[in-house]
Amino acid sequence: MLPYLQVENLTKRWGPVVLFEDISFTIFQGQKVALIARNGTGKSTLLDVITGKNSQDDGKITFTNDITTGYLPQNPELDDSLTVMQQTYLSDNPQVAAIRDYEEALRSGDKKHLEDSMHMMDSLGAWDFEVRIKQILTELKITDFNQKIGELSGGQKKRVALAHVLINEPDLLILDEPTNHLDLEMIEWLENYLTRTAATLFMITHDRYFLDRVCNEILEIDNGNLYRYRGNYSYFLEKKEERQQILTSEVDKAQNILRTELEWLRRMPKARGTKARYRVENVDKLQDKASQRHNEEDIDIQVRSSRLGSKIINIHHLYKSFDELQIMNDFSYNFARFEKVGIVGDNGTGKTTFLNLITGMIPPDKGVVEIGETIRFGFYRQEGIDFNPGDRVIDAVNRIAEVVDMGNGRKLTATQFLYQFQFSHEVQYNYIEKLSGGERRRLYLCTVLMQNPNFLILDEPTNDLDIMTLNVLEEYLRTFDGCVIVVSHDRYFMDKIVDHLFVFEGDGQIKDFPGNYTQYRDCKSEQEKELKKASEPEKKSVERVKQEKPRKMSFNEKREFEQLEKEIGELETEKQQLELDLSSGLLNSDDIQIKSLRYSEIKDLLDEKELRWLELSEL
């Protein structure tokens, strides 16, 4: 296999902190590799170093000559003055450059320029490419191609940046948390796209279903060492457990031998010391081995929840709309004790609005939300909170509470509580602005839980948290002595936590589904198959037609054959016209969506009619 990327003895430090040291690995053509490590260990920094956005302190990075690379950083930097389409077209790709030139020719009105640009589009086969660009943007829910980048939300900017990387079809894709800010439908689309693409992939993600279905190799940075697992996420979990068991056995053995050797050294006469120097040197090696940790030091979430009374939250005939947009339409529900609910639905269907309604942050148009007297909310918002970047970590936590009630009469100081969330003494007295994105999210989670809530509301809690933290958080929530509402695009997280789902279907309609996300998705897929089956007439397959005895074409079949030739020609003409319309740059977002759907319909119709034409032509 051809090595696309070689990393040799790479080292990077931030001041006195060593992020990674002497790590080496190779990524070969066709591999799909994921990088896993704890927050704060330099995952994003490693990608920045590899792509030249940052510099290494030591080591060597080699790309194979002539391969193209595409990089999606965790926080992409875009030009706010450009439109979505202009930003997307910023590329050295010849086809993209031809489309950009064609768009400029359309705007200029220069006929000679337009003829030249159309000729270039023809020679490079860029017409289909432009349609595909707009389809990718539409799949990522970016439909206003003329909107300024500066007017987009952070999530929309991330999606534009992702589209920009994908349309260039690089040989090597390097992606940092590509599923952040994507809804479930978009994640499944991206999952299928990356599974089918021939591109080599190196990415960071905390989405474990995504890892399992897309990647065939995993790199893990743990305690300064790099480990390679030649399989998907399920394989990684199995082999990591084996590695930890072996390490535990080796450490135990080293500690037993060390005790024996230390006892021997204490009892050894000083006069004979020079004759056993090799044993003294061996003790030093044993001490290094015996000091290795047995298991990973996971965060320890054992926060007491406040007492939960019999009345939780009762919702009666709730209505809410914003202008013409209906969010809630006569919704009623009574929450039960210890209930765990997941919320799914497209962007704009009102998921976050619902959370704000039940917590009293915004009023309903009509209806009542009754909240039990014992309810104490813990609201983890998607946007987080604005920490003062000039504050130290310990100061931010002390302002909320200097002592945390852990239950059973046990109390912890803010410092002790931060230790349980893997904030060392050095990090506690560090400034918040120096924390990684994942460390800030973990600090935010810490500030929510330390207030002893008994009704947790988690709006996209998995963004930027590492897989190790997610595993511990999931276990805590499964045994949480209170109620939980989760809005998340992380399917694995939802499947492990929730008892049932509120499905926001739009236009104020909310369906209560009795199961987790995978069960809901399977149910929905079956319903879609049944609808498709019921709406389509049965068609003979080509194979079955071939098995039938040869016969002459009937009069009606001759007429059908002639009609098919005519219809296929008309559909081909319409398809070409749609390609021209979609590439003209003169359509608004609604027209683009309509024509894109029609384009897909025509391709399906052509496939169907060409298949029938083939059947008849063999008679």
CORJO-V454637 format. One line per field, one symbol per residue. ss: DSSP state (a for helix, b for strand, c for the rest). phi: phi as a letter, one per 20 degrees, with the letter a starting at -180 (. if undefined). psi: psi as a letter, one per 40 degrees, with the letter a starting at -180 (. if undefined). A space follows every 50 residues. Layout:
ss->???
phi->???
psi->???
//
This chain:
ss->ccbbbbbbbbbbbbccbbbbbbbbbbbbcccbbbbbbcccccaaaaaaaa cccccccbbbbbbcccccbbbbccccccccccbaaaaacccccaaaaaaa aaaaaaaaccaaaaaaaaaaaaaacaaaaaaaaaaaaaaccccccccbaa accaaaaaaaaaaaaaaccccbbbbbcccccccaaaaaaaaaaaaacccb bbbbcccaaaaaaaccbbbbbbccbbbbbcccaaaaaaaaaaaaaaaaaa aaaaaaaaaaaaaaaaaccaaaaaaaaaaaaaaaaaaaaacccccccccc ccccccccccccbbbbbbbbbbccbbbbbbbbbbcccccbbbbbbccccc aaaaaaaacccccccbbbbbbcccccbbbbcccccccccccbaaaaaaaa ccbbbbbccbbbbaaaaaaaccccaaaaccbaaaccaaaaaaaaaaaaac ccccbbbbbcccccccaaaaaaaaaaaaccccbbbbbcccaaaaaaaccb bbbbbbccbbbbbcccaaaaaaaaaaaaaaaaaaaccccccaaaaaaccc ccccaaaaaaaaaaaaaaaaaaaaaaaaaaaaccccccaaaaaaaaaaaa aaaaaaaaaaaaaaaaacc
phi->.efebcdclecbcdmeeefbblecacdegnfcdddcafgnenfffgffff enfbdeebocccdfgmedcccdffcfddefeeegffffefaeggffffff ffffffffmfffffffffffgffemeffffffgfffffgemddefeffgf eefgfffffffffgfffflffcedcdlfefmdefffffffgffffefeff ccbdbdfffggfededbcdceclnddcdceaefffgffffffffffffff fgffffffffffffffefgffefffcfffffffgffffffefffcfeffd dcefeffdffedcddclecbbcleeedcclecadfdfmfcddccqffneo ffggffffemfceffbocdedffefcfcdeegemceffgeeegffffffe aecdeenlmeccfgffffgfemdfgfffeeegfeffgfffffffggffff elfdcecddlfegmefffffffffffffdfeadcdcdbeefffffedeeb ceeeenlmecdedereffffffffffffffffffedffcffffffffffg beffgfffffffffgfffffffffffffffffefmdeeffffffffffff ffffffffffffgffffee
psi->ihhdhhhhfhhhihbehhdihfihihhiheihhihhiiieefdddddddd eeeiiidiihhhihieiiihhhidgihihdeiidddddegiehddddddd ddddddddehdddddddddddddefedddddddddddddefhdgeeiide eiiddddddddddddddefidhhhhhgdeheiidddddddddddddieii hhihiehdddddddieihhhhhfeihihhgaadddddddddddddddddd ddddddddddddddddehhddeddefddddddddddddddeiidiigiih hfhhiihhadhchhhhghhhihbehhdhgfhiihiihfihhihiiiheee ddddddddeediiidiihhhhidehhihhhideaigihdeiidddddddd hehhheifehiiidddddddffhiddddeiideeiiddddddddddddde efiehhhhhgeeheiiddddddddddddehfaihhhhiehdddddddidi ihhheifehhhhhgiaddddddddddddddddddehihhiidddddeiii iihiddddddddddddddddddddddddddddedeeiidddddddddddd ddddddddddddddddee.
//
